[in-house]
Amino acid sequence: MTRLALFDLDDTLTDLSGAFSRWAAEFAAAYRLPEDAAAWLISARCGGPTDRFFAQVRQKFELVEPVEQLWASYRARIPQLVRLYPGALHDLGALRAAGWRIGIVTNGMPDNQLAKLRRTGLVNAVDGYCVSAAVGLRKPDPRIFRLAARNCGTTLSPDDWIIGDSPGLDIAGGHNAGSRTLWISHDRMWPQGQPPHRTAANLREAVQILSEEPAPQATAIPPPHPAEAPSETG
């Protein structure tokens, strides 16, 4: 039977938090913002940069550029700053070599997220992916996980795994989809809600958990009942 693992992208396979810190420093320097501006940008990021985030940025620092321009510039720059967690491509390759199908499910804009997949080499390291804004579905909607499975050439089952760092998007979404869940905690405590099936401190540990998972056994087809056996003369 095919085994499937669907990974989140940001702060699961890629260190988006580190990339955002580098972007914040660049942005503050480029606009000659106050010394504490980069720290403010990092603290204000919590829900993820969106047009609303950049509306706050524009207002706080009295910038003249339109929100749309600020957001588009961010989406163009951040893929250049994003780095994979150590060993990510090797670990995904090892899972695929062991018979796993690997997919990526990410919320975000296609230009931003697809650029990350291409620049990091992830686009060639997985069997399929789904970007929310490209398909009109967002995590934790279970349909985006099912669509990602289909893009990987299979169907989502209760034996499959959904892996990510977000309790509300990845783990809740995995539960919604009826699959097993693996939370990458980054050494955080589980906050609330239905807990994951397994927890890993980081990507390397998550892949180790998957690699130790026994392969599901195919259901044996029982032999026909003697009364149902085909006749040799019929």
C-alpha positions in Angstrom: 0.0 0.0 0.0 1.1 3.6 -0.7 2.2 5.6 2.3 1.7 9.3 2.1 3.1 12.2 4.1 1.8 15.7 3.6 4.1 18.4 4.9 3.5 22.0 5.6 6.0 24.4 4.0 6.8 27.5 6.2 8.5 26.7 9.5 8.2 23.0 8.8 10.4 22.4 5.7 11.8 26.0 5.5 13.0 28.3 8.2 10.6 31.1 7.4 11.1 32.7 10.8 14.8 33.1 10.1 14.0 34.5 6.6 11.5 37.0 8.0 14.1 38.2 10.6 16.5 38.9 7.7 13.9 40.6 5.7 12.8 42.8 8.7 16.4 44.0 9.1 16.7 44.7 5.4 13.4 46.5 5.3 14.1 48.7 8.3 17.5 49.7 6.9 16.1 50.4 3.4 13.4 52.7 4.8 15.7 54.2 7.5 13.2 53.2 10.2 13.9 53.6 14.0 16.3 51.2 15.7 13.4 49.1 17.2 11.6 48.8 13.9 12.9 45.3 13.0 11.9 44.0 16.4 8.4 45.5 16.0 8.0 43.9 12.6 8.9 40.5 14.0 6.5 40.8 16.9 3.7 42.0 14.6 4.2 39.1 12.2 2.4 36.6 14.4 -0.4 35.7 12.0 1.8 35.7 8.9 2.4 38.7 6.6 -0.7 39.6 4.6 -2.0 42.8 3.1 -3.5 43.6 6.5 0.0 43.3 8.1 1.4 45.7 5.5 -1.5 48.1 6.1 -0.3 48.2 9.8 3.3 48.7 8.7 2.4 51.5 6.3 0.4 53.3 9.0 2.9 52.9 11.8 5.9 54.1 9.8 4.0 56.6 7.7 5.2 55.0 4.4 4.0 56.5 1.1 4.1 53.2 -0.9 0.7 51.5 -1.4 0.0 48.4 0.7 -0.2 46.3 -2.5 3.3 47.4 -3.5 4.8 46.7 -0.1 3.2 43.2 0.0 4.2 42.4 -3.5 7.8 43.4 -2.8 7.9 41.2 0.3 6.6 38.2 -1.7 9.3 38.7 -4.3 12.1 39.1 -1.8 11.3 36.5 0.9 11.9 33.4 -1.3 15.4 34.6 -1.8 16.0 34.7 1.9 14.3 31.4 2.8 16.5 28.4 3.7 15.6 24.8 4.2 16.1 23.2 7.5 19.4 21.1 7.6 19.1 17.8 5.7 15.5 18.5 4.4 16.1 17.3 0.9 18.1 14.3 2.0 15.5 13.3 4.5 12.6 13.7 2.0 14.6 11.7 -0.5 15.2 8.9 2.0 11.4 8.7 2.7 10.6 8.5 -1.0 13.3 5.8 -1.5 11.6 3.9 1.2 8.3 3.9 -0.7 6.6 7.0 0.7 4.8 9.6 -1.4 5.6 13.1 -0.3 3.4 16.2 -0.7 3.4 19.8 0.4 0.3 21.7 1.6 0.7 25.4 2.2 -1.4 28.5 2.7 -0.2 31.5 0.8 0.0 33.3 -2.6 1.2 31.3 -5.6 4.0 33.7 -6.6 5.5 33.6 -3.1 5.1 29.9 -2.3 6.0 28.5 -5.7 9.1 30.6 -5.8 10.1 29.1 -2.4 9.5 25.6 -3.8 11.7 26.3 -6.9 14.5 28.1 -5.2 15.0 25.5 -2.4 14.7 22.5 -4.8 11.6 21.2 -3.0 9.6 21.2 -6.2 11.7 18.3 -7.5 11.8 16.6 -4.1 8.1 15.9 -3.7 5.4 14.1 -5.6 2.9 16.9 -5.5 1.8 20.1 -3.7 -1.1 22.5 -3.1 -0.9 26.2 -2.6 -4.1 27.6 -1.0 -4.6 30.7 -3.2 -4.1 28.7 -6.3 -6.8 26.2 -5.5 -9.3 28.3 -3.6 -9.0 26.3 -0.4 -7.1 27.0 2.9 -5.9 24.8 5.7 -7.5 23.6 8.0 -10.1 22.8 5.3 -9.8 19.0 4.8 -10.4 19.3 1.1 -7.0 20.9 0.5 -5.3 17.8 2.0 -7.4 15.5 -0.1 -6.5 17.5 -3.2 -2.8 17.4 -2.4 -3.0 13.6 -2.0 -4.6 13.5 -5.5 -1.8 15.7 -6.9 0.6 13.1 -5.4 -1.2 10.3 -7.4 -3.1 8.8 -4.5 -6.0 9.3 -2.1 -5.8 10.4 1.6 -6.4 7.6 4.1 -6.5 7.3 7.9 -3.0 5.7 7.8 -1.5 8.8 6.1 0.3 11.5 8.0 0.0 15.3 8.0 3.0 17.1 9.4 3.3 20.7 10.3 4.2 23.3 13.0 0.7 25.0 13.3 -1.8 23.5 15.8 -4.7 25.4 14.2 -3.9 24.8 10.6 -1.8 21.6 10.2 -2.9 19.5 13.2 -6.5 20.6 13.3 -6.6 20.2 9.5 -5.2 16.7 9.7 -7.8 15.8 12.3 -10.5 17.3 10.0 -9.2 15.2 7.2 -9.3 12.0 9.3 -5.5 11.3 9.0 -2.7 10.9 11.5 -1.0 14.1 12.6 2.6 14.9 13.6 3.3 18.3 15.2 6.7 19.9 14.8 6.9 21.8 18.1 10.1 23.8 17.8 10.3 23.1 21.6 6.9 24.7 22.3 4.3 23.3 24.6 1.1 22.1 23.0 -1.4 24.9 23.4 -4.9 23.5 23.3 -7.4 21.6 21.2 -7.2 18.0 20.0 -3.6 17.0 20.4 -1.5 15.5 17.6 -0.9 11.7 17.3 2.9 12.3 17.6 5.2 15.3 18.4 8.7 16.0 17.1 11.0 18.9 18.1 12.1 19.5 14.5 12.0 18.2 11.0 14.8 15.7 11.4 13.0 14.1 14.3 9.7 14.1 12.4 11.3 12.3 9.5 12.8 9.8 11.9 9.4 9.0 13.4 8.0 8.4 9.9 10.9 6.3 8.9 10.3 4.0 11.8 6.6 3.7 11.0 5.8 0.1 9.9 4.4 -0.2 6.4 0.6 -0.9 6.4 -0.3 -4.4 5.5 -2.4 -5.0 2.5 -5.8 -6.6 3.4 -5.7 -10.3 2.4 -8.5 -11.4 0.1 -10.0 -14.6 1.5 -10.3 -17.6 -0.8 -13.7 -18.2 -2.3 -16.1 -20.4 -0.2 -16.3 -23.9 -1.7 -19.9 -23.3 -2.7 -18.8 -20.2 -4.6 -15.8 -21.8 -6.3 -16.1 -21.8 -10.1 -17.2 -25.0 -11.7 -14.7 -26.9 -13.8 -17.4 -27.9 -16.2 -19.3 -24.6 -16.3 
